[in-house]
Amino acid sequence: MNDASPLVLSPLETRVLGVLAEKQRTVPDIYPLTLNALVSGCNQKSSRDPVMNASLTEIQAVIDSLKYKTLVIETSGGRTARFTHNIERVLKIPMQSVVLIATLMLRGPQTAGELRINSERLHKFADISSVEGFLDELAERHEGSLVAKLPRQPGSRENRWIHLLSGMPEINNDYAAIPSEPYHPAGNAVTESDFAQLKSHVMHLESELSELKEIVATLSTHINFPAKQ
């Protein structure tokens, strides 16, 4: 693996970038995002690990920092400032790689299979091998690795991946400890992958509901409903 990228971002900076990359694909009608929409996306409780509670002031400071690094661009026009990410151009990576890094930014360490499920609304990868191919490219970049494969957890069949835009985390029990596979009453072992897939589907539905609420809230501000008689 090549040395990690010299670009080191704070957790909140990666959260902002992840949200911008996500919403660009999932709610294009309201993208680029306003500051308020960006705050809501960062503090979203579904499809986020960890869940954050960042203030508008904190998000504005992060935007200013990312604008200085040319990772975020403020668009002109209208009465409200809007923001878009510039990840592809700055890091010189394809859209598929941006999707994977954004999913890691938003949801933490994941296996290739989990990444394929969790990024489905952003981009449909043909299979897990396709995901692994893009991850390998990101890990072996000549300019510096952007992702890394974590040591396999005890009892796990797959390695998890992390992004390196906030540096390499310490490998401790948080990454090493994992409960043993539970036993299904019917007599079939329920694997870690089964639980991960179920959890991903639930989070996927929660994310869709959250985004629909955002769209309704945005549309309601532009529509004058007739007054009740």
N, C-alpha and C positions, 0 to 999 in steps of 0.2 A: 504493500500500500504506500502511496506517495505521502509526503508530508501534508498536514492539514492546511487548508486555505488560510492565508494571512488575514482574511476578513473575519473578524470575530465580533459577533453581534450579541446584544443582551437578549434574555428570554422574551422580553416585551417587544423588542425589535423583530425577532423572528415571528412572534405571534401576529404582529401587524402585517408583515409580509405574507405570512400564511393565509391570513384572512383575505387580503387583497387578491391573492392568486386563486383562492377558493371561490370568492364571490364573482370574480371575472367569468368563471365557467358556469356557476350555478344560478346566478341572478344577473345576467347581462343587461337586463332592462334598467337596473339601477346602478350600473357600473359605468364610470368610476364612482367610488364611494364618497359620500359626504363624511365629515368628521363624526357626526352622530351615528351614522350607520357603521362606521369603522369601530367605534367604541362598543356598540351593541354586538358586533361580530367577535370582537376580542373577548368580551365578557360572557359570550354564549355558553350555556351550561351543557348543551349536548355537543357531541363530536369534538370535545376539547379535553386535553390532558396535559398539564393541570388546568383546572378551572381558575380563571383570574377575576379580579375585581378592580380593573384599572380605571382611573379617573380620566375625564376629558382632558385635563391639564397634562397628565402623564402621557396620554396618547399623542397630544399635540407636540410635546417635547420629542417624543420618539419619531414622529413624522419629520420634524425639522432635522433630526440627526440623519435619518434615512435619505432625506432630500440632499443633504450635504454629500452623502456617499453615492448619490445618483441612483439609489435603489428604489426611490419613490419620486414620482413626478406629480406636481400640482397642475391640474388642467384649468384653463381659463374659460370664461364664458358663464353667464348666469350670475345670480346673486350669491350663490353658495359655493365655496371652494370644494373641489372634488379631487380625489387622489387615486393614482394608478401605480402599479408596481412596474419595475424595469428589470426584473430578475434575469430574464432570458438574455438581454443585451449585455448586462454587467458581468454575469457569470459565464456567458457564452455557452449556454446549454439549451437543448431543444425543449419544446413545450412539454413533452412527456416527462422529462426529468424535473421540470419545474413542478409538475403535478405531484410527483413522488416526494420531492423535498418539502413542498407545502403540506402534504399529508403528515409527514414526519414532524414538521413544525407544530402542527395543530394537535396531534394525537400521541406524540411521544414514540418510543421504540416499538417497532412492529416487524413481524415476519413478512416475507415477500407475499405470502398468501393473504395476510391481513391487509397489506398495502393495496393489493389488487381489489379487494372488496371495498375498502374504505375510500378509495379514489375513484370508484366507478362512476360517480356523477360528474367528475371532472374530466375523466378520460377512460374509455373502455379498453383495457389491455387485453390482447387476444388470449393470453394464458400467463401462468406464473413465470414461465421461462422468459417471456417478454419483459416482465417486471425485473427479473433477475439480471437480464442483459443490460437494462438501463442503469440498475444499481451498480453493477460491475464497472460500467463506464464512468459513473460518478466517483467510484472509489479509486479508480486508477488514472484519473485525470493528470496530465503532465503539469498543469498549472497548480495542482494541489487537490487532494481528496475532499469531496464535499459530503460523503457519507462513509460510514464504517460498519462492519459486521461485528456484533457483540459476541462474546463467547457463549456457546450454547448452554442454556440453563439445565440443571439436573432434571431429568425426566422429560425434557422437551425434544421433539423431533426436528425442529427448525431453529435456525439462528434468527435473532432479531437484528434490525438495522436501526441506526441513528443518523441524524444529520450532524455535520461538524461546523455549522455556521456559528455556533456558540462555543466552539472548542470541543475537545475530547473530555467527556465526563469521567469521573472516577468510577472504576468498575468495582462495585461493592455488593453487598447482599441484596440491594434493591434490584440488581440485574441478575443475581445468581440464584436467589431463593425462589422456588416455585412449588406449590403443593403437588403431591402425587396425584395421578389421575383417579378420579372418583369411580366408583363401581355403580353401574346402572342396575336397578332392581330386576330388570328383565334378564340380566345375565350378560349383557354386552357392555364392554368398557366404553365409557364416554370420554373421548379424547379431548385434550386441550384445544385442538383445532376446532372441534365441534362447538365448544363453549365460545371460542373467539369468533366463530362465524355467526352464532346466534347474537352475541353482544354487538357485533358490527351491524347486523341487520336492524336491531333495535335502535342503535345510535343513528343509523341511516334514516330511519323513519322520523326520529326526533329532529334531525337536522332539516329534513324536508318541511316539517311542521313549522320550525323556527323561521325558515326562509320564506315560507308562505305568509307568515305573520308580518315579516319585514316588508314584503311586497304590498300587502293590504294597507299597512300603516303609511307607506310611501304614497300609494295611490290616493288614499283618503285625504291627504294634504293638498292634492291637486284637483279634487272634485268638490263642487259645491252642491251638496244634497239639498233638495227642496225643503223648506221649513214645514213642520207639521202643522196641519190645520187645527 
